[in-house]
Amino acid sequence: MKLHLVGGFLGSGKTTAIINAIKLLLAANQRVGVITNDQGKYLVDTTFFRASDLPTVEVTGGCFCCQYDDLNKRLGELLKSADPEVVFAESVGSCADIVATVVKPLIQLAGANFSPASFSVFADARLLLRRLQGEELPFNEHVVYIFDQQIEESGLLVVNKIDLLDSPSLWQLNTHLAERYPGKPILLQTSLTPNGVSPWLDQIQSGQVPLPQKSLEMDYESYAAGETSLAWLDQALTLSVPDGSGKRVIEQLVTTLTGQLAARKAGIGHLKFIIQGKHGQIKFSFPTLEEPGWQKQIPNLAGKEIHLLVNARAELPPGELRALLSQALNQPGVIVQFGEGEAFYPGVPKPTHRI
């Protein structure tokens, strides 16, 4: 089994890259499994992978580093139930220090079966360019610290969403990367199609990029301050809407919610939505910087009922984040039924092992 660890900040496109890499592997008749990870329990990504009939297990209630024993357990379950040839383990986007707390323990403590083949870290090209140019990011200094540390420890840095940069910006990004990270394996890509992720998949499958061996010199006070300043909101919803108005209702919900967050200057880690119904399954998301053309991803939703799962990560008190969602749902003719959900601040990171 080849185990590929995938890290990177919230909204960097990890899940999209993994699902398109999986398409390539399935086309080559390889068995694939996925491990998702989050602070919460009701995950858009897990729902998305399972709806695609992929063997998927999840590690919830904390990062891989703080739930290392559960990660080991879920890996064992996945191997027993699906016998995958390739496994992608996607860490929660606020997690750092993975080399010391996950990579090295897997190598030294878990045995040959669980030894990782690669560790990639994804970064949104636009956010990374702003950081490298010394521009202010829409987060407090402690959240930015997590972003920086993720980049620093990457075995393979995957600079994603380069299609959203113009040519001069892309040239500037390449220049800054060469100056800031000489010798670091770096791959620039757009992950929206299987062809787009093919070079990344080729590299990690072939073992061209060695695993990083150096643990970070991590300031756990800053790390904890960053982790605990982002609120988590996960909410399942059933919307009763006027017949045929589903697309308009969802667009108004998203527009209102993102507008409210922007008005409060709340840093957005990501907003993820998954809609399920007779039309199938539609997943779309907003990272720190708005995704253009998101309305095109929402089809005309027939019928009078919409099942929706929302994952929101924002620099805002959890109760206020939940209230903003409720306000955005307050639309004429729409009846909202709240299902399972939770809103909270993540706990202070306490890794199981640190080597």
Sequence and secondary structure as in RCSB ss.txt:
>XXXX:A:sequence
MKLHLVGGFLGSGKTTAIINAIKLLLAANQRVGVITNDQGKYLVDTTFFRASDLPTVEVTGGCFCCQYDDLNKRL
GELLKSADPEVVFAESVGSCADIVATVVKPLIQLAGANFSPASFSVFADARLLLRRLQGEELPFNEHVVYIFDQQ
IEESGLLVVNKIDLLDSPSLWQLNTHLAERYPGKPILLQTSLTPNGVSPWLDQIQSGQVPLPQKSLEMDYESYAA
GETSLAWLDQALTLSVPDGSGKRVIEQLVTTLTGQLAARKAGIGHLKFIIQGKHGQIKFSFPTLEEPGWQKQIPN
LAGKEIHLLVNARAELPPGELRALLSQALNQPGVIVQFGEGEAFYPGVPKPTHRI
>XXXX:A:secstr
 EEEEEEE TTSSHHHHHHHHHHHHHHTT  EEEEEEESSS  HHHHHHHHTT  EEEEESS TTTTHHHHHHHH
HHHHHHH  SEEEEE  TT   HIIIIIHHHHHTS GGG EEEEEEEEEHHHHHHHHTT   SS HHHHHHHHHH
HHH SEEEEE GGGS HHHHHHHHHHHHHHSTT  EEE   SSHHHHHHHHHHHHHT S          HHHHHH
HHTTSEEEEEEEEEE STT HHHHHHHHHHHHHHHHHHTT  EEEEEEEEEETTEEEEEEE SS  TTGGGGS  
  SSEEEEEEEEEESS HHHHHHHHHHHH  TT EEEEEEEEEE       S   
